Amino acid sequence: MAAVIVSLLGAFANLVLLMLTILDIHKNSSYY
């Protein structure tokens, strides 16, 4: 059960990092 929770947390963290990266790309592209 702990392995499932850890894998879910890892997937959620990857999703958050992906969203932050996309937001940063949008911010940087808006400057140009």
C-alpha positions in Angstrom: 0.0 0.0 0.0 2.8 2.4 0.8 4.4 1.8 -2.6 1.1 2.9 -4.3 1.0 6.1 -2.2 4.6 6.8 -3.1 4.1 6.2 -6.8 1.0 8.5 -6.7 2.9 11.2 -4.9 5.7 10.9 -7.5 3.2 11.2 -10.4 1.6 14.2 -8.7 5.0 15.9 -8.2 5.9 15.2 -11.9 2.6 16.8 -12.9 3.2 19.9 -10.8 6.7 20.3 -12.2 5.4 19.9 -15.7 2.7 22.6 -15.0 5.3 25.0 -13.5 7.6 24.4 -16.5 4.7 25.2 -19.0 3.8 28.3 -17.0 7.4 29.5 -17.0 7.6 28.9 -20.8 4.4 31.0 -21.3 5.8 33.8 -19.1 9.1 33.8 -21.0 7.3 33.8 -24.3 5.1 36.7 -23.3 8.2 38.9 -22.8 9.3 38.5 -26.4 
